[in-house]
Amino acid sequence: MINKGPSVFKGKNVLLLQGPMGPFFRRLARDLEWAGAKVCKVDFCGGDWLFSPVGSIPYRGGIEEWPEFFRQLVRERQIDVVLLFGDCRPLHRLAHEIAHWNGLEIGVFEEGYVRPDFITLERHGVNGFSLLPRSPIYYLQTSAPVIPAARPVGGSFWYAAGWATLYYLASAVMYPWFRHYQHHRSLSPLEAIPWVRSLWRKMACALKDRSALSRLTTDWSKKYFLVPLQVHNDAQVRVHSRFDSVEDFIRQVMESFARHAPDNTYLVIKHHPMDRGYHDYSTFINRLCGEFGVQGRVMYLHDQHLPTLLDHSLGMVVANSTVGLSALDHGLPVKACKSAVYDMEGLTYQGELEDFWRDAHNVLPNPELLMRFRRYLIRHTQLNGNFYKRLDIPGSSVGLVWGGNAAVDANVLDLKSKAGSGAKQNI
């Protein structure tokens, strides 16, 4: 699908399950129909219904009735391909299992591995369920085609916020028609509160952290390890990691740092911008600093320029966030604690976290392997575009660049990389 574009769906019966908040799946359905596919979509709540194509199918039952409903729908519509957003949502996991055992093609959309100008579309699954080969030998022996430049998407926050507001309002209003549905987040109109809180916290954190960058680029430069956090309900943490929560990840990393890191090093914990309105870990981190005896050696910040932080860092520790790829691009040592698609010998540190603090300088990413992996990743799993703000692409309603053209400039990738199972991927 990535290389051939929507035309690969010609003559296929395509079923769309839940998509991103907003009209992305409705626009995608239009493109697929123009390409010669027959498309149907299932709605699980009012927000889904608001942004669905005409003639979509409402599902008003509970999770217990869903498998039989899905099987019957697949039989009646003679479905060939199932497309969905997020393969860890309960209804999607059940549908995925049934589709897989019935030999259907499955395409999973997710936020881009390579950001900000890409979204992910993989055959079978993403992240911990990805079929991407994890052997460095595979990539070193695979040709690395030149990848053309991507079209920049630009800022999409306000688009996402607008679509989310409409989605939550429609879900609240239509709750009586979909009363059995349980979303992975609250669908109450009160969900708007974290978005508002996020705005004023952004301003407050900018004041609080105004002197942080100066310290990180001078006194702490090349003396700190960067720990980017993930969103509290990210499936990467809940499903694809050994951590019970973001707090559990913070505790284990801080404890390991306190016990094993050199005394002249520091820890910088960066909050996820999309989680700003939901959580603030200041009190929790301050308490752990006292518990582990690392007062004065830990900094917790929010909206700092990530490339600058990477330029002055000793290395990065992540659970399995895709931001680890950015660190690799900067030639930094990376310890991925669980199930990252880029976690392999030659790219990331393969030893235990307790040893990483002292051995990091010995495990810089292999530039050749990184270049080949990035090109393969983009070629086979990335689409140039955005879920919430569409690119102006002639002949496309959804605004995506297909056909192998969704990529970043290869020369830029090669420059950034200067430091230091062969399963099918195309659907």
C-alpha positions in Angstrom: 0.0 0.0 0.0 2.7 2.4 0.9 4.5 2.1 -2.4 1.6 1.5 -4.7 -0.9 4.0 -3.2 -4.7 3.8 -3.2 -4.8 2.0 -6.6 -3.9 -1.2 -4.8 -7.4 -1.2 -3.4 -9.1 -1.3 -6.8 -11.8 -4.0 -6.7 -11.3 -4.6 -2.9 -14.0 -4.4 -0.2 -12.5 -2.3 2.5 -13.8 -2.0 6.1 -12.8 1.1 8.1 -13.1 0.8 11.9 -12.3 3.6 14.3 -10.1 6.4 12.9 -8.4 9.5 14.3 -10.7 12.2 15.7 -11.8 14.3 12.8 -12.6 13.7 9.1 -9.5 11.7 8.1 -11.3 8.4 7.6 -14.1 10.0 5.7 -11.6 11.6 3.3 -9.7 8.4 3.1 -12.9 6.5 2.1 -13.5 9.0 -0.7 -10.0 8.5 -2.1 -10.3 4.7 -1.9 -13.7 4.8 -3.7 -12.2 7.0 -6.4 -9.5 4.3 -6.7 -12.2 1.6 -7.3 -12.7 0.2 -3.9 -16.0 -0.5 -2.1 -15.8 1.0 1.4 -17.9 0.7 4.5 -17.3 2.1 8.0 -18.4 1.2 11.5 -19.3 3.9 14.1 -18.8 3.1 17.8 -19.9 6.5 19.2 -21.3 9.9 18.2 -17.9 11.3 17.4 -17.3 8.5 14.9 -20.7 9.1 13.4 -20.1 12.8 13.0 -17.1 12.3 10.8 -18.1 9.1 8.9 -19.1 8.7 5.3 -22.8 8.5 4.4 -24.2 5.0 5.0 -21.8 4.1 7.8 -22.8 1.2 10.1 -23.6 2.0 13.8 -22.5 -0.5 16.4 -24.5 -0.1 19.6 -23.7 -3.3 21.4 -21.1 -4.1 24.1 -17.7 -5.6 23.8 -19.1 -9.1 24.4 -21.3 -8.9 21.3 -18.7 -7.3 19.1 -16.8 -10.4 17.8 -20.0 -12.0 16.3 -21.1 -8.6 14.9 -17.7 -8.2 13.2 -17.7 -11.8 11.8 -21.2 -11.3 10.3 -20.2 -7.9 8.8 -17.1 -9.4 7.2 -19.2 -12.3 5.7 -22.0 -10.1 4.5 -19.7 -7.4 2.9 -17.1 -9.9 1.7 -14.4 -7.8 3.3 -10.9 -8.1 1.9 -9.1 -5.4 3.9 -9.6 -3.9 7.4 -8.1 -0.5 8.2 -8.0 0.9 11.7 -6.3 3.6 13.8 -4.5 2.1 16.9 -4.2 -1.6 17.3 -4.4 -1.7 21.1 -8.0 -0.4 21.5 -10.1 -3.3 23.0 -12.6 -3.5 20.1 -9.7 -3.3 17.5 -7.8 -6.0 19.2 -10.7 -8.4 18.9 -11.3 -7.4 15.3 -7.7 -7.7 14.5 -7.5 -11.3 15.9 -10.6 -12.3 13.9 -9.4 -10.7 10.7 -6.0 -12.3 11.0 -7.3 -15.8 11.5 -9.6 -15.3 8.5 -6.8 -14.3 6.2 -7.8 -10.6 5.7 -5.3 -7.9 5.1 -4.9 -5.5 8.0 -3.6 -2.0 7.8 -2.9 -0.1 11.1 -2.6 3.7 11.2 -0.7 5.4 14.0 1.2 8.6 14.7 4.3 8.7 12.6 7.5 6.9 13.6 9.2 9.8 11.7 7.7 13.2 12.8 6.4 15.8 12.3 5.6 15.3 8.6 4.5 11.7 8.5 1.9 9.2 9.7 2.4 5.5 10.0 0.6 2.8 8.1 1.8 -0.7 8.6 0.6 -4.1 7.6 -0.6 -6.2 10.5 0.4 -3.9 13.4 2.6 -1.1 14.8 5.1 -0.6 17.6 5.4 -3.8 19.6 3.1 -5.6 17.0 5.2 -4.4 14.0 6.5 -6.9 11.5 9.5 -4.8 10.8 12.7 -6.9 10.9 14.7 -6.5 14.0 18.0 -7.8 12.6 20.7 -5.3 11.7 22.0 -7.7 9.1 18.7 -7.5 7.2 19.1 -3.7 6.8 22.8 -3.8 6.0 22.1 -6.3 3.2 19.1 -4.5 1.8 19.4 -1.8 -0.8 18.8 1.7 0.5 17.0 3.7 -2.2 17.2 7.4 -2.4 14.2 9.0 -0.7 12.8 12.3 -2.0 11.9 15.2 0.2 8.7 15.4 2.1 6.2 18.2 2.0 6.1 20.0 5.3 2.8 19.8 7.2 3.3 22.7 9.5 1.5 23.2 12.8 -1.5 21.0 13.4 -2.3 21.6 17.1 -5.3 23.9 16.5 -6.7 21.5 13.8 -6.5 18.6 16.2 -8.0 20.6 19.1 -10.9 21.7 16.9 -11.7 18.2 15.6 -11.4 16.8 19.2 -13.8 19.4 20.5 -16.4 18.4 17.9 -15.8 14.7 18.5 -16.3 14.9 22.2 -19.4 17.1 21.9 -21.0 14.7 19.4 -20.1 11.7 21.6 -21.7 13.4 24.6 -24.9 14.3 22.7 -25.3 10.9 21.1 -24.4 8.9 24.2 -28.0 7.5 24.5 -27.5 5.8 21.1 -24.1 4.4 21.9 -24.4 3.8 25.7 -22.4 0.6 25.7 -19.3 2.1 24.1 -16.3 2.7 26.3 -13.6 4.9 24.9 -9.9 4.8 25.9 -10.4 8.3 27.3 -13.5 10.0 28.8 -15.9 11.2 26.2 -17.4 13.7 28.7 -17.5 17.4 27.6 -15.3 17.9 30.7 -12.5 16.5 28.6 -12.2 20.0 27.3 -10.8 21.1 30.7 -7.3 19.4 30.1 -7.0 21.2 26.8 -7.7 24.6 28.5 -5.4 23.6 31.3 -2.7 22.7 28.8 -2.7 26.3 27.4 -2.1 28.1 30.7 0.4 25.4 31.9 2.3 26.0 28.7 2.7 29.7 29.6 3.4 29.0 33.2 6.0 26.4 32.3 7.7 28.8 29.9 8.3 31.2 32.8 9.4 28.5 35.2 11.8 26.9 32.7 13.1 30.1 31.1 16.6 29.7 32.6 16.8 25.9 32.1 18.1 26.0 28.5 21.0 28.3 29.5 22.1 25.9 32.2 21.7 22.9 30.0 23.8 24.4 27.2 26.6 25.6 29.6 27.1 24.1 33.1 25.3 20.9 32.3 26.3 20.5 28.7 27.4 16.9 27.9 26.8 16.0 31.5 23.2 15.0 31.5 21.1 12.1 30.2 17.7 13.0 28.7 14.6 11.1 29.6 11.5 12.0 27.5 8.2 11.0 28.9 5.2 9.6 27.0 1.5 10.3 27.3 0.0 8.7 30.4 -2.4 6.5 28.4 -0.1 5.7 25.5 -0.5 2.1 24.4 3.3 2.0 24.1 3.5 2.2 27.9 0.3 0.3 28.8 0.7 -2.6 26.3 4.2 -2.6 24.9 6.4 -2.0 27.9 7.2 -3.6 31.3 6.1 -0.5 33.1 2.8 -0.2 34.8 2.6 3.6 34.2 4.6 6.7 33.4 5.2 7.1 37.1 6.6 3.5 37.3 9.0 4.3 34.4 10.2 7.5 36.2 10.8 5.7 39.4 12.8 2.9 37.9 14.9 5.2 35.8 15.6 7.6 38.7 16.5 4.7 41.0 18.9 3.2 38.5 20.4 6.6 37.9 20.9 7.3 41.6 22.6 3.9 42.1 24.7 3.5 39.0 25.3 6.8 37.2 28.6 8.7 37.7 28.4 11.4 40.4 29.2 14.2 38.0 26.2 13.4 35.7 22.7 14.7 35.7 19.2 13.6 34.7 16.8 15.8 32.6 13.2 14.5 32.5 11.1 16.1 29.7 7.3 16.1 29.9 5.3 15.1 26.8 3.6 18.2 25.4 0.3 16.3 24.7 0.1 15.2 28.3 0.6 18.7 29.7 -3.1 19.2 30.5 -3.5 15.8 32.2 -0.4 15.4 34.5 2.3 17.3 36.3 5.0 15.1 37.8 6.8 17.8 39.7 5.8 16.7 43.2 6.4 13.0 42.4 9.9 13.7 41.0 10.8 16.0 43.9 9.8 13.3 46.4 11.9 10.7 44.5 14.9 13.0 44.5 14.7 13.0 48.3 14.1 9.3 48.5 17.1 8.4 46.2 19.4 11.2 47.4 19.8 13.0 44.0 18.7 16.5 44.9 20.3 19.0 42.6 21.0 16.4 40.0 17.6 16.1 38.4 15.8 18.6 36.3 12.1 18.3 35.2 11.1 20.6 32.3 8.4 21.0 29.6 8.6 22.9 26.4 12.3 23.1 25.5 13.7 22.8 22.0 14.4 19.1 21.6 17.2 19.3 19.0 19.1 21.7 21.3 18.6 19.3 24.2 19.9 16.5 22.1 23.0 18.4 21.0 24.1 18.9 24.6 23.1 15.5 26.0 25.2 12.4 26.9 22.5 10.0 25.8 18.8 9.2 26.1 16.7 6.7 28.0 13.2 5.9 26.7 10.5 3.3 27.4 9.9 2.8 23.7 9.1 6.3 22.4 9.8 7.1 18.8 11.7 10.2 19.9 14.5 7.8 20.4 14.9 7.9 16.6 15.6 11.7 16.9 18.4 10.9 19.4 19.9 8.4 17.0 19.9 11.0 14.3 22.0 13.2 16.5 24.4 10.4 17.1 23.5 9.8 20.7 23.5 6.6 22.6 20.0 5.4 23.3 18.7 2.9 25.8 15.2 1.7 24.9 13.7 -0.2 27.8 11.1 -2.1 25.8 9.7 -2.9 22.3 10.9 0.0 20.1 11.0 -0.7 16.4 14.5 0.7 16.2 15.8 -1.2 19.2 18.5 -3.5 17.7 22.2 -4.2 17.9 24.2 -1.4 16.2 21.6 1.3 16.9 20.7 1.1 20.6 22.4 -0.1 23.8 21.6 -3.7 24.3 22.8 -4.1 27.9 21.0 -3.4 31.2 19.9 0.1 32.2 22.2 0.0 35.2 25.2 -0.3 33.0 24.1 2.3 30.4 25.0 5.3 32.5 28.7 4.4 32.5 28.9 2.6 29.1 26.9 5.0 27.0 29.9 6.6 25.3 30.9 3.3 23.9 27.7 2.5 22.1 27.2 5.3 19.5 24.8 4.3 16.6 26.2 2.8 13.5 25.7 5.6 10.8 25.4 3.2 7.9 22.9 1.0 9.7 20.9 4.0 10.8 20.7 5.4 7.3 19.5 2.1 5.8 17.0 1.5 8.6 15.6 5.0 8.3 15.1 4.7 4.5 13.5 1.3 4.9 11.3 2.6 7.6 10.1 5.5 5.6 9.8 3.6 2.4 7.6 0.8 3.9 5.7 2.4 6.8 5.4 6.2 6.4 3.1 8.4 4.6 3.8 12.1 4.1 0.8 13.9 5.7 -1.1 14.4 8.9 -4.3 13.1 10.4 -5.7 16.5 11.3 -4.4 18.9 8.7 -4.3 17.7 5.2 -1.7 18.6 2.6 -2.9 20.2 -0.7 -2.4 17.2 -2.9 -4.1 17.4 -6.4 -6.6 14.6 -6.8 -6.5 13.6 -3.1 -9.3 14.3 -0.6 -7.2 13.0 2.4 -4.1 14.9 1.5 -1.4 12.2 1.7 1.6 11.6 -0.5 1.7 7.9 -1.5 3.8 5.9 -3.9 7.2 6.0 -2.1 7.4 9.8 -2.3 6.6 10.2 1.4 10.1 10.9 2.8 12.7 13.2 4.1 15.7 14.3 2.2 18.2 11.5 2.1 21.2 13.8 2.2 19.8 15.4 5.3 19.4 12.0 7.0 22.9 11.0 6.0 24.4 14.2 7.5 22.4 13.8 10.7 23.6 10.2 11.0 27.3 11.1 10.6 28.1 10.7 14.4 29.2 8.3 15.6 13.1 -11.9 9.7 12.3 -10.3 6.3 8.5 -10.2 6.7 6.4 -8.5 4.0 5.7 -4.9 4.8 3.5 -3.7 1.9 -0.2 -4.1 2.1 
